[in-house]
Amino acid sequence: MIPTQIPKETLRNREEAASYLGISPSTLANWACTKKYKIPYFKVGRSVRYRQSDLDAFVQNGEVD
């Protein structure tokens, strides 16, 4: 069954997510590739998207060295 309502979530592309975290987009891409930090992301076509709530949780947990 398809849900009748999908919760609205702010999605960020890699550049926006990196800017929010204060790092470069290439660093964020490197983290995704090496799995240094496990920030959830998903792909829409060839684009990578990050949920704002996942970025907030990452910042709140203080997981950056």
Secondary structure as GFF3:
##gff-version 3
##sequence-region A 1 65
A	DSSP	beta_strand	11	13	.	.	.	ID=ss1
A	DSSP	alpha_helix	14	21	.	.	.	ID=ss2
A	DSSP	alpha_helix	25	34	.	.	.	ID=ss3
A	DSSP	beta_strand	42	44	.	.	.	ID=ss4
A	DSSP	beta_strand	47	51	.	.	.	ID=ss5
A	DSSP	alpha_helix	52	60	.	.	.	ID=ss6
###
